[in-house]
Amino acid sequence: MLKIAYDPIYAHPLPPGHRFPMLKYELIPEQLLHEGIITADNLFSPNAVDEPTILLTHDADYWHQLRNLTLPPKEQRRIGFPLSAQLVEREVRIAQGTIDGCRYAFEYGVAFNVAGGTHHAGSNWGEGFCMLNDQAIAANYLLNNKLCTSILIIDLDVHQGNGTAQIFENEPRVFTFSMHGDRNFPFRKERSDLDIPLPDGIADDEYLGLLKATLPGLIESHKPDFIFYLSGVDILESDKLGKLALSKGACKERDRFVFEQCKLNNIPVQVSMGGGYSPQIKDIVEAHCNTYRVANDLYF
């Protein structure tokens, strides 16, 4: 069964005119239900991740400032969301949703979180709409509980997973792979284990060629027993922040190739959705839903 972490709290209210497309978190499960790809049984509402698990990844002072709503205004602006108790509740439930998704991935091969992919959050900072790094928290949870020994994080959002890279810079059991726009946010990059910086305007064939030339070798050489996949759709030509030139078809083929490699090698994969900023919300939702469609076709 395709298990998907989702709760209405994911669609957090924002000030009028805010550029983050929160509405997509309502529309993605609605569209999948409408098409009959899933039923209500596929969805699960996560609880809040506990503090000891958060502190495996994030600095205690930073977490306590978030929890107590005392994060300095400058740091709140860096995140880009007005800090509130509801927003923090949202974050801790998203993180638990990714952990729960790992358990389902062990059982079914793949599992999703409608939100997450908060890869700009480092050990002691948040930025770029990211406060707690859900996949890093889940990876450390798996390692700490001896549920796996080698993890590959595949980050194909258009923006570098700088927080993820920083968190795992001295952790040999986690290999971080980020394929991202070279001249895009964050403008101060961290060092992933493998970074592939992409030029502005890269299109379907070149992008897919790079991915297909890289990923099988990473899996072969590092032999992960668990994979996290960040499937941002801000690589689309229509994206107002992405600067790349991929079609929806190529984005879907990207997802298919990642899942095929996971399945071929019998490696469970947890998927968080990451970014998408096309002007038309329907384009964002369609591209995200393609990720679920492909997984459903391949696994179920």
C-alpha positions, 0 to 999 in steps of 0.5 A: 500500500502507498502510505502518505503522511498528511494532515490539514495542519500542513496547509498553514495560513500565511499573510496575503500575498505570501509567495509560498504556495501553501495551497498545494498541500491541500490540493495534492491529496485531493487530486490523488483521491479524485483520480482514485489513485489513493483512498483515505486509507492511504493517508495517515496523520503523524503525531509530533516528533519527540524532542530527543529525536529532534536533538539528534539533528538540531542544536538544543539552543536553536530548537528551544528558541523555535519551541519557545517562540523566542527566535530572533526576528532576523532569524525568523526573516531568514526562514520566511514564515511568521513564527507561531506555535501552530507553525512549530506544531506543523514542523514537528508533525511533518518531521514525524511523518517522514520518520513514519514514512521510513517504517512504511517504506521498509514494509512497502518499498516506498512511502511519501510525505505530502510536505517535507523536504526542508533541506535548507535547515541546518543544525542550528539555523533555518532558512528558505521556508525550512525550520527543521530538516525532516529527512535529516531527522529521519536519517539520524533516527534510523541510524540511532535506532540501528534500523540501517547502516548506510543512507543515500539522500538524493536531493533533486530540488532546484536549490542545493540541500545546504542544511542537509550537507552541513548536518552530515558533513562528518557522518560517513554513514550518510551520503548526500547527493544534490543536483541543483541550480548553480546560480540559485539560492542558497548563494552560500553553498555547503559541500555535499558529498556529491554536488552537481551544479547545473547551469541556468536553462538546462533542459530535458536531455542534458539534465536526465543524462547527468542523472542517469550517468550518476545515480546508478554508480552512487548506489553501486559504490555506496550500497545504501540500505535506505534512500531519501528522495527529495523530489522538488518540482522547481526544476520546471521551466515554468517555475518562477524561482528555478531558472532551469528549463525542464518539461513536466514530462522530463520531471516525471521521467526523473522520478521514474528513474529514481524509483526504478533504481531504488526498486532494482536494488531493493532499497526502501525509499522515503519521498518528501516533496520539496519546492515548486513555485510555478505561477499556476498552482495547477502546474505545481500540483500536477508535477507533484502528483506525477511523482505519486502516479509513477511510484504507484505504477511501479510499486503497486 
